[in-house]
Amino acid sequence: MKFIRRKNDADRPRRRSSVRWIMPAVAFAAALTVTASGCAAPSALVGTTDDTFIFGTRSAPRVLNPAVQSGLATATPGTQLFASPIRLNDKLEPEPYLAKSWKESADGKTMTLHLVENAKFHDGQPITSQDVAFSLGVVKREHPFGANLFGPVTKVETPDVHTVVIKMSRRHPALMSAMSPPFLPVIPKHVYGSDDTVADHPQNAHDVVGSGPYRLASNIEGKRIVLDKVDNFFLPNDDAPKQVLFEIIGDENTLALATEKGEVDMMVTNTPSVLSRLGNVDDITVADKGYEGIGSISWLGFNVKSKNVTDKRVRQAIAYAIDRDYLTNKLHRGQFEPATSPIASGSPYFDESMPHYDRDLDKAADLLDDAGYPIGKDGTRFTIQLDYLPGSAEMASSVAETIKANLKEVGIIVRIRSSADEPTWGSRVSNYDYDMTLDNVWNWGDPAVGVERTYLCSNIKKGVLWANMSQYCNKDVDRLFKKAAAAPDEKTRKDDYSKVQKILTDELPVLPLENQTYRNIYSNAVKNPPNGPFGIMSPLLDTSIEG
């Protein structure tokens, strides 16, 4: 991998040079790709100036359209390419974006949006209420958890070009979150509206016609995405960089080194060793906040239909056997905190009174005995398979090895199965070919959006990743989730989610392990970095690059 390098890179203290150069071979490859895709050549592929913001990422997006794909890889460029009806501030409160104002009906079943009048798509066509209505329909139908985002929506009316009226079957407190980046990108109906399915549209990755503060200049798939600023954007963005470049660097250690040497301006990670190491580097800042909205939890998921973990007492025994203190404080260097609930600790709906399952090997042994798994003469009870989501060793295989050693102490023999890549792992676990798996899942700001999808009986969907992959079904849990999602006030909502947490931490279809911390890491040239609750998955309107 060749990087964009700055002149005087060895200077201390490090300074941005006036010009940064792409290596000639990479520039040539970029030019070929741009020509093939039919996009206009970006203005600064060779000899980029200081007005380019270089973001390094490990993730290569399949598409750039967040309407049909979830996750950091797509949302990072997607929230620059597409605007949404509203934005969320640091307190997760809604603020105007494409919608300059809105009004909710007294019964909570109607939301009326009034759009700004001067917003345009990147091809010059005006953004209208028809586009917003079309986009909401696409997300509801084709997004991996579109039903959680817009399930209650029954109809979207467009009485005029700047008014959107959203009709719902019930109150939907998560609606404002659902209409923010990265969930509701406003996409052009005149581009996507001719096809039945948007997910396979070729302009999801190339020749993208967006609505956001940056337009696509080029997409060298798996290597680099270049965006150019929209100068006549409907919101002020004068200080924003003229160009945003996403440099895709698959190996995290290489990415961290590039950040340290000033070859990229910013990266984001949840890897403790990288957070610790770069936190001690001059001219580099590890943010002390950000990404609170994603609510990242690592957990041990159980296939509750699998022979040896159908009994909740076995799952509880495994919880008591795992040395979470070692995971958080030794393996992960104190960068994380133990998770005690399926709702992340940063959420206003988190209930801290849930059982903690502190390590207790005697309790674990008693529970296994009671469940009908006595220890044999050879010192073992049963054998079970453990999969893990591929990633860095300290975040994946080392955690699996720790759990294997922990469970051996109570007579459970663990066979660890690795996967060549995330798609291989995803195919296995989403098709229920597993006993236990390590995973990292996000709450996405609201339990109705990112939590209930893991547990609802109706979301047991074979082959769908990050649906209800445990095959867990409890009608009381379903009832409480649905009640909370439509609650008339916050107190009722919190009470209902507390009841849900109590049941789930007892029955443990999923064992929460750690509340993980994602943080931006950036050079001193980055001013006003995107350290909000969704981090880099937010429009870059205020971030700037200074020499």
Secondary structure, DSSP 8 states (H G I E B T S, - for coil): ----EETTTT-SS----SEEE--HHHHHHHHHHHHHHT----TTSSSEETTEEEEEES---S-S-TTS--SHHHHHHHHHH---SEEE-TTS-EEESSEEEEEE-TTSSEEEEEE-SS-B-TTS-B--HHHHHHHHHHHHHHSTTHHHHHTTEEEEEEEETTEEEEEESS--TTHHHHTSTTT-----HHHHTTSS-STT-GGGTSS----SSEEEEEEETTTEEEEEE-TT-SS--TTS-SEEEEEE-S-HHHHHHHHHTTSSSEEEE--HHHHHHHTTSTTEEE-SS--TTT-EEEEEEE-TTSGGGSSHHHHHHHHHHS-HHIIIIIITTTSSEE--SSS-TTSTT--TTS------HHHHHHHHHHTT----TTS--EEEEEEE----GGGTHHHHHHHHHHHHTTTEEEEEE--SSHHHHHHHHHTT--SEEEEEEE-TTSHHHHTGGGT-GGG--TT-TTSSTT----HHHHHHHHHHHT-SSHHHHHHHHHHHHHHHHHH-SEEEEEE---EEEEETTEES---STTTTSS--SS-EE--
